[in-house]
Amino acid sequence: MPDISKKTFIWAIISLIVLRIILMILVMNNIPDTGMKTGGFRPAFTESYQPDESQYFQLTRGLISGKAEKLVPNIGAPLVFAPLMYFAGADSVAEFAPYVFIFQTFILFSLAIILVALIGYYLFNSRTLALVSAFLFTIYPWLLLGFLKLIGYDNAIPAFHYQLWIFILSDYLSAFWVYLSFFLIFKWFKDIFESSAMNWGKLIALSAASGAAVLTRVGNFWFILIIFVVFLYFWKLKKAINYSFFLGLVYLPQLIFNTVAFGAPWVFGYRDPSVGASTSSIALTEWFNPENLWFNFSKFSPQYYFLLFLIAVAFFVFIFFFGYKYFSKTNKKFVVIAAAWFWSYLIFYGLFDESLSQLRYFLPAVPIFIYFFIASIIYIRQKLCLKKQNV
């Protein structure tokens, strides 16, 4: 497949950003009909602002006033929201929602498109395929809406809205930090992991981005483990220690917050029953269970949920198997890291209760699913063409 020039690549990415903006303006005007209201900044499937959104609002307002509110969420997203709330002067969730909508939908997602394109370039070694990846990333919420409508899923519209980066939640910032971190890994792989030089600036930048990912959502600890394994593989123990130190500095605000709000750095809001969190004696057992892998599909069809589970497993195994074969031949350097990105989030949130009710938990892994999907299609196509030539 012929590759495109760098100039064309840049202008194509800009075009995708413009396309995304146009699509979101249409959504705000209820095109397609998904029940948007309140000036286009709010979907109608909830009568009021969700408890999670209210908690993020309260936590952000508390940080501005210097108070450690005893609430469930981590403080990564509120730390980013705080300047926005301060300059907007928002005094309620309703007043704050449009500013978060604009920031995440038009600014943060535009940056995400750029990162998805650049990561795709490092994985495929092709600007054309990178651009195809970014295009699918841009339009996939609408494709998802069409598919869920086709199979008759009752929550198709809410699932669509959750993919648009429009709510006062941490999922979107979490995804952005993960994308940025993987971009830095692939871009600076030689300098950070292979080189014997410390390259302090690049190491600190990776520590800051990945630290911000964990500070935003604890589920991103899988990403940190991937980085540590790469350091250990190349026997860069000193770099691993320095990485841990700077990562710790980025994460320190959460530990300070935990101490002030809950009395100890290791006590988090999601483990405190007084704020509505898990009361299980075994950490997280109320949320994570192997049975959730198939029971989550009961949200789609109570009668045929296990069949849907098998279909989903077959799909992901299919694109991973053939995608891995493709990347093993074209990019052996990054294929294992890409595989770890693919399966860590898929299995972790597959075990999570209610993960399929909104699909927002899988946002950090959406790009890698797209990359493997494209790679699997190309691999099969190449094999079919080769077989046809040999006949």
C-alpha positions, 0 to 999 in steps of 0.5 A: 500500500503506497504511503502518503507524504508527511504534509498530506498526513498533517492536513488529513489529521487536521481534517479529521479534527474538523470532521469531529467538530462538525459531527459534535455540532450535529450531535448538539443539535440532536442529529442523529436523534439521541435526545440532546437537550439543555442547549445541546450540552446534555443528553436526555436519558438521565433526568438529573446529573449522575452521582459520579458527576456530582462527586467530581464537581464537589471534589473539584470545588473542594480543591479550589477552596482548599478542602479535602472532600471525603468522596469516592473519586481520585483527584486526577481529573478534579486537578485538571478541572479545577482551573476550568471551574475557577475561571468559569466561576461555575457554582453548580453542576449544571453551570459547570457541565457545558465547560467540561463538555467543550474542553473534553469534546473539542480540545481533549478529543482533538488531541486524542485524534493526533495521538492515535494517528501518531501511535498508529504511525509508530506501530504500522510504520505507515502514515496511510494506515495510521490515518485509517486508524485515526479515522476509525477512532474519530467515527467509531461512536457513530458506528457503535450507535448503528450496531447497537441499534441494529441488535436492539440494545436498549441502552444504545443511545447512552452507550453512544453518549458515553463515547463522546467525551461529554460527561464530568467523569475521569474516563476521558482524561484517563484515556488521554493520559494513556494515549500520551504515555504510549506515544512517548513510549514508542517515540522515545523507546530507544532513548528511554529503554534501550540506551544506557544514557539516563535521558532525564527529560524524556524519562521524567516526561514519561513518568509525569504522563503515566503518573497522571494516568494512575492519578486519574484512574487506579485501573491504569496501574496495568499500564505502569506494570507494562512499563516496569516489565520493559525496564526489567527486560532491558535490565535498566534497573536504575532507570526503573528506580528513577522512573518510580521516584518521579512517578511517585512525585506525580502521585503524591497529591493523591496520598496527601489527599487520602491522609487529610480526607480519610486519615491514612495515605493508603485509604481511598474513597472507593474503599470507605463505606461512609461515602458509599463505596465497597463494604466487602472485607476483601478489596474490590470483590464486589466489583471484580469477578470472573463471572462478570466476563459473561454475566456483563453481556446480560445487559444486552440480552438476558436470554442469550448473554453467554452466546454474545460473550462467545461471539465477543471472545471470538471477535477479539481473539480473531483480531488479536491472533491475525493482528499479532501475526501482522505486527510480528512481521512488520514491527517486532519491536513493539508487538509485545507491548501492543499485545499487553495493552490489548489484553490488560484493559480488555480482561481487567474491565471485562471482570468489572461489574457493569462494565458493558452498561456504559462501555466508557471503562474501555476507552483507554484501549479503544485505539489498540483494538482499532490497530489490531482490527486493521492489522488483522484485515490486512494480514488476511487480505495479504494471505488471500492475495498470495493464495490466489496468486499461487493457484 
